[in-house]
Amino acid sequence: MVSSILEIKELTAGYGKIEVLHGISVQVEFGKAVCLIGPNGAGKTTMLRSILGFTNIMSGDIIFAGERITGMKPHLAIGKGIAYASQEKSVFPSLTVSENLELGAYSQNAEQFKESLEGVYQRFPVLKGRSRQGAGTLSGGERTMLALGRSLMSNPKLLLLDEPSMGLAPKIVDSLFASIREINAAGVTTLLVEQNARRALELADYAYVLDLGEIKFEGAGHVVASNEKVQRLYLGGG
């Protein structure tokens, strides 16, 4: 039985002829929360974009749920059961909250859509109260909830989150990480890229530290968090 839903094997990727990732290998086990931390420019977002087919893959393989998806077109990769919430918050400001959520369930029938929508509104009640409101009028925290809710509308097997806490107030960050933990506990495998490294490591079952396009450290979240070198170089102290 395969234990990993995602396997990235010796991946070298980038944009055009520019190489950003240099032979990295990452595994995400079914049902787990995995985080990827590291400084700006390390290649974290490039790795997520590579999974979805948005980069130039020069060598290596990406296996999702036992199937090779290396270089697969983004809409096909998403159709396999991958959802992505980007650091741009993934919302359409000119559309209402409900219209944004509808876009996340484009492949579902009416019954599936209704069930997914009820699930999102239960998890994020504020969105139900703002269902007819334009997404562009939402606060930063509400936009993050909407982006996360839209990603969940497709009932994904794997949820990719790219810097979800960026620009949010500490109280909103607390609520956000609680929601991510609940989503993962409900069975959605989660791969999180996050600048708030300490919070990400608290959440993660397993963690990778990416720097200059290479994996520098890996291990259980609490083990990586307690590593003195990781603390000094990536967590702002000992």
C-alpha positions as CSV (number, residue, x, y, z in Angstrom):
1,M,0.0,0.0,0.0
2,V,1.3,3.4,-1.0
3,S,1.7,5.7,2.1
4,S,2.5,8.9,0.2
5,I,-0.1,10.9,-1.7
6,L,2.6,13.1,-3.2
7,E,6.2,12.3,-4.1
8,I,8.6,14.8,-5.6
9,K,11.7,13.0,-6.8
10,E,15.0,14.8,-7.6
11,L,13.1,17.8,-9.1
12,T,15.0,20.4,-11.0
13,A,12.6,23.2,-12.2
14,G,12.4,26.9,-12.8
15,Y,11.3,29.5,-15.3
16,G,12.6,29.5,-18.9
17,K,16.2,28.6,-18.6
18,I,16.5,29.9,-15.0
19,E,16.9,27.0,-12.6
20,V,15.3,27.6,-9.2
21,L,15.0,24.2,-7.7
22,H,18.1,21.9,-7.8
23,G,17.2,18.3,-7.5
24,I,14.8,18.4,-4.5
25,S,12.9,15.4,-3.1
26,V,9.8,15.8,-0.9
27,Q,7.2,13.3,0.3
28,V,3.7,14.0,1.7
29,E,2.0,11.1,3.4
30,F,-1.8,10.6,3.2
31,G,-3.7,12.6,5.8
32,K,-0.6,14.5,7.1
33,A,0.2,18.2,7.4
34,V,3.6,19.0,5.9
35,C,5.2,22.4,5.9
36,L,7.9,23.9,3.7
37,I,9.8,26.8,5.3
38,G,12.8,28.9,4.3
39,P,13.8,32.5,3.4
40,N,12.3,34.6,0.6
41,G,13.5,33.5,-2.8
42,A,14.3,30.0,-1.6
43,G,12.0,28.4,-4.2
44,K,9.0,27.5,-2.0
45,T,6.3,28.9,-4.2
46,T,8.2,27.5,-7.3
47,M,7.8,24.0,-5.8
48,L,4.0,24.4,-5.4
49,R,3.7,25.8,-8.9
50,S,5.7,22.9,-10.2
51,I,3.2,20.4,-8.8
52,L,0.5,22.2,-10.7
53,G,2.5,22.5,-14.0
54,F,3.2,26.2,-14.0
55,T,7.0,25.9,-14.3
56,N,9.6,24.5,-16.6
57,I,10.5,21.1,-15.2
58,M,14.0,20.2,-16.4
59,S,14.4,16.8,-14.6
60,G,12.8,14.7,-11.9
61,D,9.3,13.4,-11.3
62,I,6.2,14.4,-9.5
63,I,3.9,11.5,-8.5
64,F,0.4,12.2,-7.1
65,A,-1.8,9.4,-5.8
66,G,0.4,6.9,-7.6
67,E,0.2,8.7,-11.0
68,R,2.9,10.6,-12.7
69,I,1.8,14.2,-13.2
70,T,5.1,15.7,-14.1
71,G,4.5,18.7,-16.5
72,M,0.8,18.0,-16.6
73,K,-1.3,21.0,-17.6
74,P,-2.7,22.9,-14.5
75,H,-6.4,22.2,-15.1
76,L,-5.7,18.5,-15.4
77,A,-3.6,18.4,-12.3
78,I,-6.3,20.2,-10.4
79,G,-8.9,17.8,-11.8
80,K,-6.9,14.9,-10.2
81,G,-7.8,16.3,-6.7
82,I,-5.3,19.0,-5.9
83,A,-6.5,22.4,-4.7
84,Y,-4.3,25.5,-4.5
85,A,-4.7,28.7,-2.5
86,S,-2.0,31.1,-3.6
87,Q,-0.4,34.0,-1.7
88,E,-2.5,36.4,-3.8
89,K,-5.5,35.0,-1.9
90,S,-7.1,33.4,-5.0
91,V,-10.2,35.6,-5.0
92,F,-12.0,37.5,-7.7
93,P,-12.8,40.9,-6.2
94,S,-15.4,41.8,-8.8
95,L,-17.5,38.7,-7.9
96,T,-19.6,38.0,-4.9
97,V,-18.5,35.6,-2.1
98,S,-20.9,33.0,-3.3
99,E,-19.8,33.4,-7.0
100,N,-16.2,32.9,-5.9
101,L,-17.1,29.7,-4.1
102,E,-19.1,28.5,-7.1
103,L,-15.9,28.7,-9.2
104,G,-14.2,26.3,-6.8
105,A,-16.8,23.6,-7.6
106,Y,-17.0,23.9,-11.3
107,S,-16.8,20.1,-11.8
108,Q,-19.5,19.2,-9.3
109,N,-23.2,18.4,-9.8
110,A,-25.9,20.4,-8.0
111,E,-26.1,18.0,-5.0
112,Q,-22.4,17.9,-4.5
113,F,-22.2,21.7,-4.8
114,K,-24.9,22.2,-2.2
115,E,-23.1,19.8,0.2
116,S,-19.7,21.5,-0.3
117,L,-21.2,24.9,0.1
118,E,-22.9,24.0,3.4
119,G,-19.6,22.6,4.6
120,V,-17.7,25.8,3.8
121,Y,-20.3,27.9,5.4
122,Q,-20.2,25.8,8.6
123,R,-16.5,26.1,8.8
124,F,-16.5,29.9,8.0
125,P,-19.8,31.3,9.1
126,V,-18.7,34.9,8.3
127,L,-18.7,33.9,4.6
128,K,-22.4,32.9,4.8
129,G,-23.3,36.3,6.2
130,R,-21.4,38.0,3.3
131,S,-22.5,35.6,0.6
132,R,-23.9,38.4,-1.6
133,Q,-21.1,40.8,-0.8
134,G,-18.4,41.6,-3.3
135,A,-15.1,39.8,-2.5
136,G,-13.3,43.1,-3.1
137,T,-15.0,44.6,0.0
138,L,-13.8,41.9,2.4
139,S,-11.1,42.4,4.9
140,G,-7.7,40.6,4.5
141,G,-8.7,37.9,6.9
142,E,-12.1,37.4,5.2
143,R,-10.4,37.1,1.9
144,T,-8.1,34.5,3.2
145,M,-11.1,32.5,4.5
146,L,-12.7,32.9,1.1
147,A,-9.6,31.6,-0.7
148,L,-9.4,28.7,1.7
149,G,-13.2,28.0,1.4
150,R,-13.0,28.1,-2.4
151,S,-10.1,25.6,-2.4
152,L,-12.2,23.3,-0.3
153,M,-15.3,23.4,-2.6
154,S,-13.7,20.8,-4.8
155,N,-13.3,18.3,-1.9
156,P,-9.6,18.0,-2.7
157,K,-7.3,15.1,-1.8
158,L,-4.4,17.5,-1.4
159,L,-4.6,21.1,-0.3
160,L,-1.6,23.4,-1.3
161,L,-1.4,26.6,0.8
162,D,1.0,29.3,-0.2
163,E,1.7,31.9,2.6
164,P,-1.9,32.0,3.9
165,S,-0.9,34.2,6.9
166,M,0.8,36.9,4.8
167,G,-0.3,40.4,5.9
168,L,-2.8,39.2,8.6
169,A,-3.1,40.5,12.2
170,P,-1.9,38.1,14.9
171,K,-5.4,37.3,16.1
172,I,-6.5,36.4,12.6
173,V,-3.4,34.2,12.2
174,D,-4.5,32.3,15.3
175,S,-7.9,31.6,13.8
176,L,-6.4,30.7,10.4
177,F,-4.0,28.1,11.8
178,A,-6.8,26.7,13.9
179,S,-8.9,26.3,10.7
180,I,-6.0,24.7,8.8
181,R,-5.5,22.2,11.7
182,E,-9.3,21.3,11.6
183,I,-9.2,20.9,7.9
184,N,-6.3,18.5,8.1
185,A,-7.9,16.6,11.0
186,A,-10.9,16.1,8.8
187,G,-8.8,14.2,6.4
188,V,-7.5,16.7,3.9
189,T,-3.8,16.2,3.3
190,T,-2.1,19.6,3.5
191,L,1.1,21.0,2.1
192,L,1.8,24.4,3.6
193,V,4.4,27.0,2.5
194,E,4.6,29.6,5.2
195,Q,6.9,32.5,6.2
196,N,5.6,32.2,9.8
197,A,8.0,29.3,10.4
198,R,7.3,28.8,14.1
199,R,3.6,28.5,13.6
200,A,4.0,26.2,10.6
201,L,6.3,23.9,12.5
202,E,3.8,23.7,15.4
203,L,1.2,22.6,12.9
204,A,3.2,20.2,10.8
205,D,3.6,16.5,11.2
206,Y,6.7,16.7,9.0
207,A,8.8,19.7,7.8
208,Y,11.3,20.6,5.1
209,V,13.6,23.6,5.1
210,L,14.3,24.9,1.6
211,D,17.1,27.4,0.9
212,L,18.7,28.4,-2.4
213,G,16.6,25.8,-4.2
214,E,17.9,22.9,-2.0
215,I,16.5,20.9,1.0
216,K,18.7,21.8,3.9
217,F,16.9,20.1,6.7
218,E,13.9,17.7,7.1
219,G,12.2,15.8,9.9
220,A,9.2,15.7,12.2
221,G,7.9,19.3,12.8
222,H,8.9,19.4,16.4
223,V,12.4,18.0,15.7
224,V,13.1,20.6,13.0
225,A,11.8,23.3,15.3
226,S,14.2,22.2,18.1
227,N,17.2,22.0,15.8
228,E,19.7,24.6,17.0
229,K,21.0,25.4,13.5
230,V,17.4,25.8,12.1
231,Q,16.6,28.1,15.1
232,R,19.7,30.2,14.4
233,L,19.4,30.4,10.6
234,Y,15.6,30.3,10.0
235,L,13.7,31.0,13.2
236,G,15.5,34.2,14.4
237,G,17.4,32.9,17.3
238,G,18.1,30.0,19.7
